[in-house]
């Protein structure tokens, strides 16, 4: 069971809360994962290279959503429309070959790695004819 929990408070306590939950054992250990939105800023000409690397962590089926995938995808499409985001098509790029890929280092003792699903993007401002990142 995934208990989606909204946490509101001082961000300095988020790790303490996660560590506390990770110590709970009811015959089955609980562990925390986080949903987060990140703004990865990169020049548009380099975007395919970034997407090729991100594809190592990409989960098109939205891990752990199971039967709710279609509902979640509809919600994501609505958010993309409301925010007027440009489509970021990670499916159209090839995954960076393993021999060239340098992945992130996971913290020792972590249960799961990172899963991502890009929502969309928006272009940078042009300043003096150049992209500002």
C-alpha positions as CSV (number, residue, x, y, z in Angstrom):
1,X,0.0,0.0,0.0
2,X,1.3,3.4,-0.9
3,X,0.1,6.1,1.5
4,X,0.4,9.4,-0.3
5,X,1.0,11.9,2.4
6,X,1.2,15.7,2.1
7,X,3.9,17.0,4.4
8,X,3.9,20.7,5.4
9,X,6.4,22.2,7.7
10,X,10.0,23.3,8.0
11,X,11.9,21.5,5.2
12,X,14.8,20.9,7.6
13,X,12.6,18.4,9.3
14,X,11.7,16.4,6.2
15,X,14.8,14.2,6.4
16,X,14.1,13.6,10.1
17,X,10.6,12.6,9.3
18,X,11.8,10.2,6.5
19,X,14.4,8.7,8.8
20,X,11.8,8.2,11.5
21,X,9.4,6.4,9.2
22,X,12.3,4.3,7.9
23,X,12.9,3.0,11.4
24,X,9.3,1.8,11.9
25,X,8.8,-2.0,11.7
26,X,5.4,-3.7,12.1
27,X,6.6,-7.0,10.7
28,X,6.9,-5.1,7.5
29,X,9.3,-2.2,7.3
30,X,7.9,1.1,6.1
31,X,10.0,3.4,4.0
32,X,9.5,6.9,2.5
33,X,9.7,8.0,-1.0
34,X,9.1,11.6,-2.2
35,X,7.3,13.1,-5.1
36,X,9.0,16.2,-6.2
37,X,8.9,18.6,-9.2
38,X,12.3,19.7,-10.4
39,X,13.2,22.3,-13.0
40,X,16.2,21.1,-14.9
41,X,17.5,24.0,-16.9
42,X,19.5,23.2,-20.1
43,X,20.0,24.8,-23.5
44,X,17.5,23.4,-26.0
45,X,20.2,22.2,-28.3
46,X,21.5,19.9,-25.6
47,X,18.0,18.6,-24.5
48,X,18.3,15.3,-26.5
49,X,21.5,14.4,-24.7
50,X,19.9,15.1,-21.3
51,X,16.8,13.1,-22.2
52,X,19.1,10.2,-23.3
53,X,20.6,10.1,-19.8
54,X,17.3,10.7,-18.0
55,X,15.9,7.7,-19.8
56,X,17.9,5.4,-17.6
57,X,15.6,6.5,-14.7
58,X,12.5,7.0,-16.8
59,X,9.4,5.0,-16.0
60,X,6.8,5.4,-18.7
61,X,4.3,3.3,-16.8
62,X,4.7,5.5,-13.6
63,X,6.0,2.9,-11.2
64,X,3.6,2.1,-8.3
65,X,0.6,3.8,-9.9
66,X,-0.7,0.5,-11.4
67,X,-4.5,0.8,-12.2
68,X,-4.4,4.6,-11.8
69,X,-1.9,5.2,-14.6
70,X,-4.6,6.4,-17.1
71,X,-6.1,8.8,-14.6
72,X,-2.7,10.1,-13.6
73,X,-1.7,10.6,-17.3
74,X,-5.0,12.5,-17.8
75,X,-4.2,14.7,-14.8
76,X,-0.6,15.3,-16.1
77,X,-2.0,16.3,-19.5
78,X,-4.4,18.7,-17.9
79,X,-1.5,20.3,-15.8
80,X,0.6,20.6,-19.0
81,X,-2.3,22.4,-20.8
82,X,-3.0,24.7,-17.9
83,X,0.7,25.6,-17.5
84,X,1.1,25.8,-21.3
85,X,4.1,23.6,-21.2
86,X,5.9,22.4,-24.4
87,X,5.8,18.7,-24.8
88,X,9.1,16.9,-23.9
89,X,9.1,13.7,-25.8
90,X,11.5,11.4,-24.0
91,X,10.2,8.4,-25.9
92,X,11.6,9.8,-29.2
93,X,15.2,9.8,-28.0
94,X,17.5,6.8,-27.6
95,X,18.7,5.9,-24.2
96,X,22.4,6.7,-23.7
97,X,24.4,3.5,-24.1
98,X,25.4,1.9,-20.8
99,X,29.1,2.2,-21.6
100,X,28.8,6.0,-22.0
101,X,26.4,6.6,-19.2
102,X,27.6,7.9,-15.8
103,X,24.7,7.4,-13.4
104,X,24.1,9.0,-10.0
105,X,25.5,7.5,-6.9
106,X,22.7,6.3,-4.6
107,X,23.0,6.8,-0.9
108,X,24.0,3.7,1.1
109,X,21.0,1.9,2.6
110,X,18.5,3.3,0.2
111,X,15.7,1.0,-0.8
112,X,14.9,2.3,-4.3
113,X,16.5,4.6,-6.8
114,X,14.9,7.5,-8.6
115,X,12.1,7.2,-11.1
116,X,11.1,10.1,-13.3
117,X,8.5,11.1,-15.8
118,X,9.0,14.4,-17.6
119,X,5.9,16.6,-17.7
120,X,7.0,19.3,-20.2
121,X,9.0,22.4,-20.4
122,X,9.0,26.0,-21.4
123,X,11.7,28.0,-23.3
124,X,14.2,30.3,-21.7
125,X,14.2,34.0,-22.3
126,X,16.3,35.3,-25.2
127,X,18.7,38.0,-24.0
128,X,20.6,39.9,-26.7
129,X,19.8,37.0,-29.1
130,X,21.2,34.3,-26.8
131,X,19.3,31.8,-24.6
132,X,19.6,32.7,-20.9
133,X,19.8,29.6,-18.7
